[in-house]
Amino acid sequence: MVTENVLKVCSCCKIEKQLSLFNIDKKAKHGRRCYCKSCEKEKREAVKEYHKLRQLNWRRKNADKHKMDVRFLSYKKQGLNISRKEYLDLYQAQEGKCALCGKSEEENGKALCLDHCHKSILVRGFLCTDCNIGLGKFKDNVDVLFRAVEYLTKYEKLAASKN
């Protein structure tokens, strides 16, 4: 039977402490870990910090791969089922330009958006941010888009006739 008066030396800090200051370990001699709770906590924090730094360094060295991983995780959360090969093939087929306005990522200053139908989740192509937001504002309604084209055409003709 273990009592509170039993002392044990911590393998890390080498200080003799009460058994209650050690975490339980059923496989150990006294049923307690070899490091005291405070030393274990310090070691856990050091390991956590080490892994955090390793992860940051990897992300810096592999920035493009990390961005792609994050992008594909986002697509997966949205329910978009596209492989990296399909993604790259579609990107190359569009020559890295928006399917509507033809701007490249360099001209737009941002990565192209992967456009998809919100009803069928079918991937349609790449759009620049402005075109993607524009389509989104029209809620993919073809009738409203046709009326918008008619509206713009009507006023474009009026403007041209005044010049």
N, C-alpha and C positions, 0 to 999 in steps of 0.2 A: 504494500500500500504506500502511495506517494503522499507525502505531507508537504506543507508550505515551507517547512524548515530545511528541506533538502536543497543543497546548493549545487550548482553546476558551473563550470568554466566555459564561457563562450569561445568557440574556436576562432572567431574573428577578432574581437576586441580584447580577448584574454582576461576578461574581468569575471570574477565569481559572482553569480547572481542566483536569485531564487528560481526554482524550477518553473514557477508560474510565468516567468518572463520569457519562456521559450515556447514556441508553437508546438502543438501536439504532432507526434510522428510515431505511429504504432509499431513501426519496424525498428525504431531506435532502442538503445539499451534502457534508458530511463523513460521511454515513451515520449521523448521530446526531441526537437531538432537540435543540431549541433551549434547553430547560430542563435543568438538572442533575437527577440522580435525587432528591436531597433536596428540591429546590424542587417537582418534580413530585409527590412524595409529599405535601408540605404542601398543594399545590393540590387534590389528590385528596381529602384529608381535609376541606378547607374546603368543597368541593362536596358531599361526602357529608353533612356537618353541615348545610349549607344545605337540602338535600333532606329531611333528617330533620325539620328545623324546619318546613318547608313542609307536610310530611305531617301533623305534629302539629297545626298550625294548622287545616288542612283538616278533620281529624277533630273538633276542638273546635267548629268552625263548623257542621259537618254531622254532629253526633253521631247523630241518628236514622237518617240514610242509612247511616252507617258501621256502626251496629249491625245494620241490616237486611242490609247486604252481608256482614258476618261470619256472620250467621245463615244466609243462603242458601248461603254457601260451606260451612258445616257440613252443611246438608241435602244438598248435592251430594256431599260426601265420604261421606255415609251411603247414597247411592244414591237419595235421594228426588227424584222428578221432579215438582216443583210450581212453577208460574209465580208471579210476584208478584201477578198478578190473581187467580188461584185462591186464593192465600194470603189476600189481603184479602177476597175474597168469602166464604170459609169463616169467617174471623174475624168478619165482620159478621153472617153467618148465625147464629153462636153468640152474638152481641151482646157479644163480648169476654169471655165467661165460660167456665169449665171445663164440659165436656160432662157430667161426672159429678156434681160437687158444686155447681156453679153459682157458685163464687167468681170474682170479677173479679181482674184483675192488681193493682188497688189494694188489695183485701181480702187477697190472698195476699202482696203485697209483692215479687213476682217476675213476670217475663214468663211467659206461658203456653207450655207445651211443645207442639210439633207431634207428636201421637201417630201412630204408623204400625204396621202389621202387620209383624213381623219376618220372616215367611215370604214374603209377597208384595210387601213394601215399599209397600203401598197406604196412602195417607194417610187416617186415620180422623177426625181432628178435633183440637181443642185441649184440653189438660188442664192443671190446675195441677200443680205439682211433686209434691205429696203423692199425688194420684191417679195420676199417671204412674209414680211409684216403686211404688205399691201394685200396679198392673197388672203392672209389670215383675217384682215379687217373685212373682206368681202365674204368671209366664211365659206369659201369654195363654191359660192353660188354663181353658176354660169350665167343665169338670166340677169342678175344684177351686174355682172361684169360686162355683158353685152350692152346693157343700158348705159353703163359708164363709158364704154367706147363710143356709143352714139352721142352721148352728151358732150364728150370731149371733141368729137368730130364736128358736131354742130357749131360749137363755139370757136373751134379752130377756123372754120370756114368764115364765120362772121368777122373774126379778127383779121383774116387775110383780105376780106373785101373792104375793110376800112383803111387798109394801107395802100 
